[in-house]
Amino acid sequence: MTISKEANSQTGVQPLPRARRGRTERITADRARRIALYCQRLDGSTRPSAGGEGAVETIEGLGYVQIDTIAVVHRAHEHTLWSRQSDYDPRMLHQLLTEERRVFEYWTHAASYVPMTDYSYYVRRMRALASGGRTRDWMKENRRTVAQVRKRIREEGPLMASNFEDKASRRGSWWGWKPAKRALECLFDTGELMIGERHNFQRVYDLTERVLPDGVDTAPPRPAEQARWAVSRALRNLGVATVADMRSWHGDRQMLTAAAADLVGSGEVTTVSVQGWESEGYALTQALEATHRRSRRKPALHILSPFDNLVIRRGQLERLFGFEYTIECYTPAAKRRYGYFCLPLLWGQRFVGRLDAKAERKERVLALKKLVFEPELADWDELLRALAAKLKQFARFNGCDEIRVEAVLPRKMTSPLKRALR
């Protein structure tokens, strides 16, 4: 497999059509939501290919899928892909990572699966970590540990952190669990190691030269090109964004502003003024054209992960959808309002509820521990039909044959939901 910047065309997808240059378009908040859902592949207009090809299309389209360890239902990365591809199976992602090498693990705003077509755009960060700052300082101070970890992997092949544990005696030894684990992470952060696979969800580290496919471009792009990529990536992910919103992809506001202006000049990006926003933003011209008219499709219902790309940036979520959301697994149980791991419910263009669910895998039961609908809902019959159908699909995805309803607010909707599920 050969991957280059030319094949990637800066974003890993086909070039966009060009509109009138320098134009500012005024759009409603409703239009901004439509653009966000279009770019997030949640409006029904983008149909992924079947199988693993569909999964890689989603990752390449979104730019990344966040990895998370919590497994009360399928983990975040699996859940996010399933939300956009009904036939998604976790084996697809495993194959893309370990066999086809079309995705790799690295840091975005968090640990994520990233399209291999974007590898070169992460090299600058790897080199920066290797050349300065805390990572470089720790590696210099612990050079013996780093050298031993590097040597073992080169000689023994792929290893996990647990392979370095000194079970006989940790006390007083330089070869303890924590130094070796940190050395592995530093070598991963700086690009010397990659994650070749995961075993029981534990990272398996190997030399980058043994994991990276032949032909992948490893030369970091020029700063201006990196900034253009960051703007395009941010807009493909967020839909409509200000320069401040884009800084997760690139820290330099001045360079982002210049790159956005350059893309506006080329017609690939349009400056937008969103009703109710204090600052002007940007949107991909192609996304504006694709959402010019309202869709006539029936609104789709999505059960989203708390770490879904649409949900994870809480400030933008509230600004676009008026939905205030906080994950409560890190909150003391007595202070939780919605539950340990509540999942946002998106119906069409609005968030209509929060579901705290748990897949009780031994019993093959999906427990709806707490379902809280948003206030002022009126079209209950249509919503409950859509929710019941999606809950059945979600139960199957999580290996469950039965759905158990435990608590619903408002309580009067408990019986109608149970009837819809039957």
Secondary structure, 3 states (H helix, E strand, C coil): CCCCHHHHCCCCCCCCCCCCCCCEEEECHHHHHHHHHHHCCCCCCCCCCCHHHHHHHHHHHHCCEECCCCCCCCCHHHHHHHHHCCCCCHHHHHHHHHCCCCEEEEECCCEEEEEHHHCHHHHHHHHHHHHCHHHHHHHHHCHHHHHHHHHHHHHHCCECHHHHCCCCCCCCCCCCHHHHHHHHHHHHHCCCEEEEEEECCEEEEEEHHHHCCCCCCCCCCCHHHHHHHHHHHHHHHHCEECCCHHHHCCCCHHHHHHHHHHHHHHCCEEEEEECCCCCCEEEEHHHHHHCCCCCCCCCCEEECCCCCCCCCCHHHHHHHHCCCCCCCCCCCHHHCCCCCCEEEEEECCEEEEEEEEEEECCCCEEEEEEEEECCCCCCHHHHHHHHHHHHHHHHHHCCCCEEEECCEECHHHHHHHHHHHC
